[in-house]
Amino acid sequence: MAEPGREYEVISVSLPRDLVARINEIVPKTRRSRIIRDLLSSFVDSVGRKRVAEEYRSYYARRPPREVEEERSLLAEWEISDAEAWALLEREESRGRRATR
């Protein structure tokens, strides 16, 4: 856990001049730190999501055929339930009742 008063760490990054010039044209100086922080945060989050997606792909590729078939069967059953639920909601709305939230 971070020590009080030590939430940030200063780093130095070298960037291509043309990129810095483009940033200077469109980003106000007072907002640069926040924008860079937000971009890095988005990038790190994206890398994490891609890693999780790859782990899921790997997991599902290794599953035995029987397990895959059982899951597909359950999904098919739920699809019918979903259709029934939507039909009930549509019927309620057509009678002028407000849908629950």
Steps between C-alpha positions, in 0.01 A plus 500: 500500500625850419633714779300815581613784277668260254216430259698617198843428365680729259637335188681628195396391152663577166255553215553573129511876428218488247273335756587759764434780249159354414413464868607858569267621224187331630542444875510793742811492717293489819331175391796307358577304816139388537472405135822299508387330823160417349657365179742279693218378725286415197791318339576295812130414540484396135804274537338340805172442316686346205689269735177385665338447159797289390482294819128438436572396139769264622273354769212444261728344239619237753157395627380146435229464231247370755533815712460719191183314401354533852561874497340539156198306623463730802536809282229369269268451800574852627430644156145367523467650848627834372245495219224425748613783729506748211154387392368562853654847508354588161157379612521715815594806296223440246248502788626840603683381807835644578792261496669447835844642550 
